Amino acid sequence: MVVDGEVRLGDPISAWMPESTLLRHGRAREITLLDLAPHHSGLARVLRNLIWSALTRLADPYASHSADRLCRALARTGKRARPGERYHYSNYGFGVL
């Protein structure tokens, strides 16, 4: 999509998912697409309401989560770090991407 000019790596995810506007960490900048791809978004590895699913469906803990549900979860998801600060593996962040 980047090569085709549909999105830019520097786009904040709120450009594509308005639910994400609540994801600010203090004065931190918004999460960008480039933060999501290499796991630098600061998002948790797994959504809290998916921990049981992650433990029982190791192959695909997000199988029962629709794209809409992933988007809505952004409004109540905490972050472990500020975007771009450090690597923190996130299945959820990659799902958002």
trRosetta pair geometry for C-beta under 8 A, 3 or more apart (Angstrom, degrees):
i j d omega theta_ij theta_ji phi_ij phi_ji
1 4 5.8 -59 -143 45 31 106
1 6 4.2 -76 -167 63 86 120
1 7 4.8 31 131 21 116 104
2 5 7.7 42 177 -69 31 24
2 6 7.5 -81 -65 50 22 75
2 7 5.9 -58 -81 78 62 80
2 8 6.7 90 -129 -121 87 30
2 9 5.9 24 -114 -48 137 84
2 33 8.0 176 -74 117 112 145
7 11 5.5 -89 -170 11 89 149
7 16 7.3 -5 -114 -63 125 135
7 33 6.2 98 151 -49 129 167
8 11 4.8 124 63 -35 78 93
8 33 7.4 154 98 36 43 133
9 32 6.8 61 151 147 58 117
9 33 5.3 -125 -146 83 43 105
9 34 4.0 64 168 -63 99 103
9 37 7.7 -50 -138 3 102 138
10 32 5.5 -43 -154 -155 35 144
10 33 7.5 -29 12 40 10 92
10 34 6.3 1 -77 -5 45 126
11 15 4.8 -88 -176 43 105 146
11 16 6.9 67 138 -21 131 106
11 32 6.2 133 74 -152 38 85
11 33 5.3 35 59 -8 90 114
12 15 5.5 118 67 -15 71 94
12 20 7.6 -174 153 104 90 129
12 29 7.8 -125 -101 160 114 90
12 30 3.8 33 -143 102 124 138
12 31 6.8 101 -154 72 72 45
12 32 5.6 -65 -96 -94 44 67
13 16 5.9 -67 -164 50 54 96
13 17 5.2 -17 156 41 91 109
13 20 4.5 -15 100 80 107 176
13 23 7.8 8 64 42 122 148
13 30 6.8 -151 31 160 74 108
13 31 5.1 -5 4 90 119 96
13 32 6.9 -179 -31 -127 74 18
13 33 6.7 133 -78 -64 76 62
13 36 7.1 91 -72 -42 124 131
13 74 7.9 -145 120 -137 132 150
13 96 6.6 4 -144 155 149 123
14 17 6.5 -79 -112 74 30 61
14 18 6.0 55 -163 -118 75 38
14 20 4.7 -135 -77 77 70 100
14 21 4.8 78 -121 -71 132 76
14 30 5.7 -74 -1 -155 114 149
17 20 4.7 71 97 -14 102 112
17 71 5.3 -145 -145 -137 115 100
17 74 6.3 99 142 3 129 166
17 96 7.2 -78 -4 -164 166 100
18 21 6.1 -16 -176 -15 58 111
19 22 7.2 -47 170 20 54 103
19 71 5.1 124 26 164 145 79
19 72 6.1 -127 -129 -107 158 31
19 74 4.3 112 118 66 107 118
19 75 4.9 -84 -171 -48 94 93
20 23 5.0 -32 -171 4 70 127
20 30 7.2 88 131 -160 110 108
20 31 6.7 -97 -180 48 131 110
20 74 4.6 -58 -86 166 66 145
20 75 8.0 -104 -77 -67 26 56
20 96 7.9 96 -86 -163 128 136
21 24 7.7 -9 171 -26 49 98
21 30 7.7 -38 -118 -112 51 123
22 74 7.1 132 55 131 96 80
22 75 5.0 60 41 -141 143 61
22 76 7.9 6 105 -58 141 36
23 30 7.1 84 78 -140 102 72
23 31 6.1 -34 114 -1 140 115
23 74 6.0 -57 -55 179 120 92
23 77 6.8 -3 -106 75 102 94
23 79 6.5 90 -172 -44 90 120
24 27 7.8 -3 174 -122 113 12
24 28 6.0 168 -166 64 68 83
24 30 6.8 -53 -88 -87 82 64
25 28 4.0 17 63 20 88 139
25 42 6.6 -70 -29 135 151 158
25 79 5.1 -82 -70 62 124 135
25 81 7.6 41 -163 141 176 24
25 82 5.0 -148 80 -99 138 71
25 83 7.5 163 20 -11 122 76
26 82 7.6 -53 46 -92 104 112
28 42 7.8 -12 168 8 162 168
28 82 4.0 -158 -113 -139 135 103
28 83 5.9 131 165 20 120 85
29 32 7.9 -3 126 -32 115 98
29 82 7.9 77 33 179 67 102
29 83 6.0 -92 77 62 81 123
29 84 7.5 14 57 11 114 129
30 83 7.0 14 127 7 24 160
31 35 4.9 -121 -159 73 75 143
31 36 6.6 78 163 -53 113 89
31 41 4.7 37 -141 -147 127 93
31 42 7.1 -134 -91 37 111 98
31 43 7.4 27 -104 -39 157 105
31 83 4.6 -170 -98 -98 64 137
31 93 7.9 -128 -169 -136 146 106
32 35 4.8 109 53 -1 70 98
32 36 7.4 -132 99 -4 45 85
32 83 6.9 117 9 170 74 141
32 84 7.9 35 26 -57 105 109
33 36 5.7 -54 -155 31 38 113
33 37 6.7 40 154 -26 68 103
33 97 6.6 107 -149 -127 74 92
34 37 6.1 -46 -145 25 34 112
34 38 7.5 -3 172 14 62 100
34 40 7.9 -20 128 59 70 119
35 38 7.7 -87 -161 51 25 79
35 40 4.7 -108 -151 87 68 86
35 41 4.4 110 135 -87 105 63
35 42 7.6 -25 174 2 129 82
35 83 4.6 -29 -127 -163 159 103
35 84 5.6 -81 -103 -59 108 72
35 93 7.9 -93 124 -167 84 130
36 39 7.8 16 -176 -78 32 32
36 40 8.0 -83 -39 51 15 64
36 41 5.0 36 -88 -60 57 127
36 93 5.0 -164 -138 168 78 94
36 94 6.6 145 171 -93 90 41
36 96 6.0 -120 -130 83 137 102
36 97 4.0 164 136 -70 134 111
37 94 7.8 81 -119 -113 32 79
37 97 6.0 130 -73 -131 60 155
38 87 7.1 -73 143 -110 90 94
39 87 5.5 51 100 -156 103 75
39 88 6.1 -148 160 71 98 40
39 89 5.1 -18 -156 -107 152 39
39 90 5.5 158 -137 21 89 83
39 93 6.3 124 -120 80 61 141
39 94 7.2 -26 -79 -54 85 99
40 83 6.7 78 131 -169 80 58
40 84 5.3 51 148 -104 121 32
40 85 7.2 167 -169 44 91 43
40 86 6.9 179 -133 89 82 18
40 87 6.1 -50 -84 -93 76 49
40 88 7.5 103 -114 25 33 73
41 79 7.5 -119 134 -132 76 112
41 83 5.7 -20 -150 -117 42 86
41 88 7.9 -101 57 63 62 97
41 90 6.1 -80 51 43 112 155
41 93 4.3 173 36 -134 143 135
41 96 7.7 114 -129 58 172 137
42 79 4.0 34 129 -177 108 115
42 80 5.5 -162 -174 57 66 65
42 81 4.0 -132 -122 71 96 65
42 82 5.7 -157 -80 87 152 5
42 83 5.3 -97 1 -72 119 48
42 85 6.7 57 -78 31 110 106
42 88 6.5 64 -115 42 32 133
43 77 6.5 11 -141 147 99 132
43 79 5.8 -59 -87 -117 43 78
43 80 7.2 38 134 11 8 91
43 88 7.7 178 60 94 44 113
43 90 4.6 93 83 -152 93 157
43 92 5.4 -122 140 90 126 110
43 93 4.1 155 53 -67 129 101
43 96 7.3 127 -21 3 173 141
44 47 6.9 123 81 -87 120 32
44 48 7.6 32 93 -46 164 72
44 77 6.9 -136 20 -170 106 101
44 78 6.7 56 -33 77 116 77
44 79 7.4 -147 -31 -126 71 31
44 80 5.8 117 -83 -35 62 108
44 90 6.5 116 99 -123 25 104
44 92 6.2 33 80 30 71 142
45 88 7.4 -113 -62 154 80 88
45 89 5.8 30 -110 101 102 80
45 90 5.3 -130 -107 -112 40 51
45 91 5.8 50 176 12 67 86
45 92 6.8 118 147 6 21 97
46 50 5.2 -127 174 88 98 107
46 51 5.9 120 112 -89 129 59
46 54 4.7 -21 -137 -60 157 155
46 61 6.6 -22 -131 111 122 154
46 91 5.8 18 -83 50 72 118
46 92 6.1 147 -119 -37 24 108
47 50 4.3 72 65 12 92 111
47 51 7.8 -124 93 -37 51 66
47 65 8.0 121 28 -100 143 154
47 73 5.5 -35 -120 -177 142 148
47 77 6.6 -74 -116 -106 89 112
47 92 5.4 123 -41 -99 80 136
48 51 6.2 -20 -162 -24 39 109
49 73 7.6 -134 38 -120 119 122
50 53 4.7 -59 -160 49 70 117
50 54 5.5 79 137 -32 86 98
50 61 5.7 100 168 153 112 113
50 62 6.9 3 -148 -88 149 65
50 65 6.9 -27 -94 -52 130 135
50 92 7.8 155 45 -81 145 108
51 54 5.6 -53 -148 33 30 114
51 55 6.6 25 155 -16 63 106
52 55 5.9 -60 -152 37 32 108
52 56 6.2 6 159 0 68 114
53 56 6.2 -69 -138 50 28 96
53 57 5.3 -21 178 27 71 115
53 61 4.7 117 122 -162 91 84
53 62 7.7 105 125 -71 133 31
53 63 8.0 -155 -180 39 121 81
53 64 6.5 -122 -133 35 143 119
54 57 7.0 -61 -108 59 16 77
54 58 7.5 58 174 -100 51 47
54 61 3.8 14 -96 -120 58 156
54 91 7.8 151 -116 50 120 155
55 58 7.6 -5 -168 -69 21 78
55 61 8.0 65 1 -107 35 122
57 60 5.8 -54 152 71 111 54
57 61 5.0 145 81 -96 99 51
57 63 6.1 -113 166 19 151 119
57 64 7.9 149 1 -7 168 103
58 61 7.3 6 -111 -53 18 91
60 63 4.2 78 118 -50 113 104
61 91 7.0 61 54 129 118 159
62 65 4.6 -62 -163 39 74 119
62 70 7.4 30 -156 -80 123 119
62 91 7.0 -166 -32 149 122 115
62 92 8.0 154 -82 -97 128 59
62 95 5.6 -169 -122 -105 168 145
65 69 4.8 -131 -162 86 78 128
65 70 5.6 89 150 -57 119 87
65 95 7.6 24 95 -177 134 151
66 69 4.6 101 53 3 76 101
66 70 7.2 -136 96 -3 44 84
67 70 5.6 -52 -152 35 35 113
67 71 6.4 36 151 -20 66 105
68 71 5.7 -56 -151 35 32 112
68 72 6.4 28 154 -17 66 107
69 72 5.8 -53 -143 38 32 109
69 73 6.4 39 155 -27 63 105
70 73 5.8 -54 -153 28 29 116
70 74 7.6 48 148 -36 57 90
70 92 7.5 177 -146 -155 100 79
70 95 5.5 -129 -137 134 146 117
70 96 6.2 -165 157 -86 117 65
71 74 6.0 -37 -171 1 39 116
71 96 7.8 121 -89 -127 56 83
72 75 6.4 -41 -176 15 50 111
73 76 6.4 -78 -162 53 49 88
73 77 5.5 60 146 -48 82 113
73 92 7.8 -102 109 -156 137 123
74 77 5.6 -55 -133 21 31 119
74 96 7.1 95 -81 -115 114 129
77 92 7.3 -177 -144 153 149 149
79 82 7.4 85 125 -88 138 28
79 83 7.7 -59 -158 -51 153 71
80 88 5.5 -153 79 167 134 168
81 85 4.8 -127 159 63 117 128
81 86 5.5 -69 164 43 169 97
81 88 5.9 148 16 -13 124 142
82 85 4.6 87 67 -30 85 127
90 93 3.4 58 102 10 129 112
90 94 6.4 159 98 -11 73 79
91 94 5.9 -61 -153 40 32 107
91 95 6.3 37 149 -24 66 106
92 95 5.4 -54 -150 34 32 115
92 96 6.5 36 151 -22 65 100
93 96 5.6 -49 -152 30 34 114
93 97 6.7 38 148 -20 63 101
94 97 5.3 -45 -152 31 40 117
